[in-house]
Amino acid sequence: MPAATCPPPATAPSARAYRPRRPAASLLHEVVRTNLETRLAGAAARDEYGRGVPLHVEAALRKPREPS
C-alpha cells in the first residue's frame, strides 16, 4: 500500500519587518495616566475596608513609563 503524501503548501508566509509597539502612545495608556488618582481614590472609597486596589496593582500602574 503506497504511503499518503501531503501536498506542498500553496505559498510560504511573507516576511514582515518588525514594528515595535508603543503602548505609551495608546489611548488606553493616556486615559489611565490622566485618571489614575481619581480611580484609585474611588476604589478605596468603594472598598469595605478602605484598601482599594492591591498594592502590586497600584505599583504597576504608577511605574514610570518607558520613553517612546
N, CA, C and O of each residue as an XYZ file, in Angstrom:
272
protein
N       0.844     -1.177      0.000
C       0.000      0.000      0.000
C       0.889      1.240      0.000
O       1.760      1.351      0.864
N       0.706      2.194     -0.948
C       1.565      3.372     -1.009
C       1.266      4.326      0.149
O       0.136      4.429      0.625
N       2.298      5.003      0.573
C       2.152      5.973      1.669
C       1.461      7.230      1.147
O       1.701      7.664      0.020
N       0.602      7.803      1.984
C      -0.108      9.036      1.609
C       0.863     10.206      1.694
O       1.660     10.303      2.627
N       0.783     11.066      0.735
C       1.650     12.250      0.759
C       0.802     13.504      0.875
O      -0.312     13.576      0.356
N       1.343     14.471      1.555
C       0.649     15.756      1.720
C       1.079     16.685      0.593
O       2.244     16.683      0.198
N       0.161     17.468      0.081
C       0.549     18.430     -0.952
C       1.419     19.526     -0.346
O       1.267     19.843      0.834
N       2.313     20.101     -1.116
C       3.155     21.185     -0.578
C       2.297     22.405     -0.273
O       1.250     22.600     -0.891
N       2.738     23.233      0.684
C       1.966     24.442      0.990
C       1.868     25.344     -0.234
O       2.801     25.431     -1.032
N       0.742     26.004     -0.369
C       0.499     26.859     -1.534
C       1.543     27.970     -1.620
O       2.192     28.149     -2.651
N       1.694     28.701     -0.542
C       2.703     29.761     -0.511
C       3.245     29.870      0.903
O       2.536     29.601      1.872
N       4.469     30.254      1.010
C       5.067     30.480      2.327
C       4.647     31.866      2.808
O       4.484     32.780      1.999
N       4.471     32.029      4.129
C       4.103     33.365      4.628
C       5.206     34.366      4.308
O       6.393     34.043      4.367
N       4.801     35.570      3.975
C       5.792     36.593      3.634
C       6.414     37.146      4.914
O       5.742     37.291      5.936
N       7.673     37.444      4.840
C       8.379     38.008      5.985
C       8.051     39.493      6.081
O       8.104     40.220      5.089
N       7.716     39.928      7.280
C       7.412     41.341      7.500
C       8.473     41.933      8.412
O       9.092     41.228      9.209
N       8.670     43.213      8.287
C       9.612     43.908      9.163
C       8.984     44.053     10.541
O       7.783     44.297     10.659
N       9.782     43.907     11.568
C       9.297     44.057     12.938
C       9.031     45.527     13.229
O       9.875     46.387     12.976
N       7.846     45.801     13.762
C       7.497     47.152     14.174
C       7.229     47.124     15.669
O       6.228     46.544     16.092
N       8.084     47.728     16.485
C       7.858     47.699     17.924
C       6.585     48.451     18.293
O       6.241     49.458     17.674
N       5.910     47.959     19.287
C       4.695     48.625     19.761
C       5.076     49.782     20.653
O       6.153     49.799     21.248
N       4.181     50.750     20.740
C       4.395     51.906     21.600
C       3.186     52.062     22.516
O       2.312     52.886     22.247
N       3.124     51.276     23.602
C       1.947     51.326     24.465
C       1.730     52.697     25.109
O       0.592     53.079     25.380
N       2.803     53.430     25.354
C       2.657     54.745     25.984
C       1.953     55.739     25.070
O       1.497     56.784     25.534
N       1.859     55.434     23.789
C       1.194     56.330     22.845
C      -0.275     55.949     22.634
O      -0.969     56.596     21.848
N      -0.753     54.919     23.317
C      -2.125     54.456     23.102
C      -3.137     55.284     23.895
O      -2.799     55.925     24.890
N      -4.360     55.253     23.436
C      -5.442     55.965     24.121
C      -5.673     55.391     25.517
O      -5.893     56.149     26.461
N      -5.627     54.079     25.663
C      -5.824     53.458     26.974
C      -4.774     53.951     27.965
O      -5.101     54.281     29.105
N      -3.537     54.001     27.541
C      -2.458     54.462     28.416
C      -2.709     55.902     28.852
O      -2.508     56.242     30.017
N      -3.140     56.734     27.935
C      -3.427     58.141     28.247
C      -4.579     58.265     29.249
O      -4.502     59.066     30.182
N      -5.630     57.489     29.064
C      -6.784     57.544     29.970
C      -6.386     57.101     31.372
O      -6.762     57.740     32.355
N      -5.637     56.023     31.469
C      -5.200     55.547     32.787
C      -4.295     56.578     33.440
O      -4.455     56.885     34.621
N      -3.356     57.109     32.693
C      -2.409     58.088     33.236
C      -3.148     59.340     33.721
O      -2.823     59.879     34.779
N      -4.128     59.798     32.961
C      -4.855     61.021     33.298
C      -5.769     60.839     34.509
O      -5.928     61.759     35.311
N      -6.366     59.662     34.640
C      -7.387     59.451     35.675
C      -6.959     58.514     36.799
O      -7.810     58.052     37.559
N      -5.676     58.222     36.927
C      -5.226     57.224     37.895
C      -5.601     57.587     39.326
O      -6.182     56.765     40.035
N      -5.285     58.788     39.757
C      -5.551     59.177     41.155
C      -7.041     59.108     41.481
O      -7.422     58.631     42.550
N      -7.871     59.577     40.577
C      -9.320     59.541     40.792
C      -9.816     58.114     40.916
O     -10.617     57.806     41.799
N      -9.344     57.242     40.036
C      -9.787     55.843     40.052
C      -9.308     55.118     41.308
O     -10.055     54.321     41.876
N      -8.070     55.379     41.752
C      -7.561     54.731     42.964
C      -8.332     55.208     44.192
O      -8.658     54.413     45.074
N      -8.619     56.490     44.246
C      -9.395     57.026     45.371
C     -10.803     56.449     45.368
O     -11.338     56.110     46.424
N     -11.401     56.337     44.202
C     -12.748     55.761     44.102
C     -12.768     54.295     44.505
O     -13.717     53.839     45.143
N     -11.732     53.555     44.140
C     -11.658     52.139     44.513
C     -11.531     51.995     46.026
O     -12.137     51.103     46.620
N     -10.752     52.862     46.644
C     -10.596     52.815     48.102
C     -11.903     53.188     48.792
O     -12.244     52.605     49.821
N     -12.632     54.143     48.245
C     -13.901     54.574     48.841
C     -14.954     53.473     48.733
O     -15.792     53.328     49.623
N     -14.917     52.693     47.643
C     -15.912     51.633     47.458
C     -15.578     50.367     48.245
O     -16.455     49.544     48.506
N     -14.306     50.214     48.622
C     -13.893     49.007     49.333
C     -14.403     49.050     50.768
O     -14.336     50.082     51.436
N     -14.900     47.943     51.216
C     -15.457     47.840     52.566
C     -14.430     48.209     53.638
O     -14.792     48.764     54.676
N     -13.163     47.908     53.394
C     -12.108     48.169     54.375
C     -11.232     49.377     54.005
O     -10.264     49.674     54.706
N     -11.563     50.061     52.926
C     -10.821     51.242     52.524
C      -9.467     50.963     51.899
O      -8.612     51.848     51.844
N      -9.265     49.737     51.426
C      -7.959     49.372     50.872
C      -7.827     49.686     49.397
O      -6.720     49.964     48.936
N      -8.894     49.654     48.648
C      -8.815     49.914     47.211
C      -8.211     48.747     46.454
O      -8.527     47.589     46.730
N      -7.345     49.047     45.505
C      -6.728     48.002     44.688
C      -5.531     47.415     45.431
O      -4.954     48.081     46.290
N      -5.149     46.172     45.112
C      -3.958     45.586     45.750
C      -2.711     46.437     45.483
O      -2.608     47.099     44.450
N      -1.777     46.411     46.421
C      -0.584     47.245     46.313
C       0.236     46.937     45.066
O       0.801     47.850     44.462
N       0.312     45.664     44.669
C       1.110     45.337     43.477
C       0.473     45.904     42.208
O       1.177     46.234     41.253
N      -0.854     46.019     42.197
C      -1.533     46.605     41.045
C      -1.268     48.111     41.008
O      -0.969     48.672     39.954
N      -1.381     48.749     42.158
C      -1.120     50.187     42.222
C       0.330     50.487     41.832
O       0.590     51.454     41.115
N       1.266     49.670     42.296
C       2.675     49.877     41.953
C       2.894     49.739     40.449
O       3.645     50.515     39.858
N       2.243     48.759     39.829
C       2.388     48.570     38.382
C       1.795     49.746     37.617
O       2.340     50.159     36.594
N       0.680     50.287     38.106
C       0.063     51.430     37.433
C       0.883     52.704     37.606
O       0.879     53.573     36.735
N       1.579     52.809     38.723
C       2.374     54.006     38.982
C       3.781     53.937     38.396
O       4.501     54.936     38.393
N       4.177     52.772     37.903
C       5.536     52.610     37.386
C       5.792     53.638     36.292
O       4.944     53.849     35.425
N       6.958     54.278     36.327
C       7.244     55.290     35.296
C       7.195     54.676     33.909
O       7.633     53.545     33.694
N       6.662     55.429     32.988
C       6.543     54.906     31.630
C       7.889     54.917     30.937
O       8.781     55.701     31.261
N       8.003     54.023     29.975
C       9.226     53.933     29.182
C       9.195     55.038     28.128
O       8.130     55.383     27.616
N      10.350     55.584     27.809
C      10.362     56.618     26.763
C       9.907     56.046     25.430
O      10.260     54.919     25.084
N       9.126     56.816     24.680
C       8.635     56.318     23.385
C       9.515     56.747     22.250
O       9.242     56.412     21.097
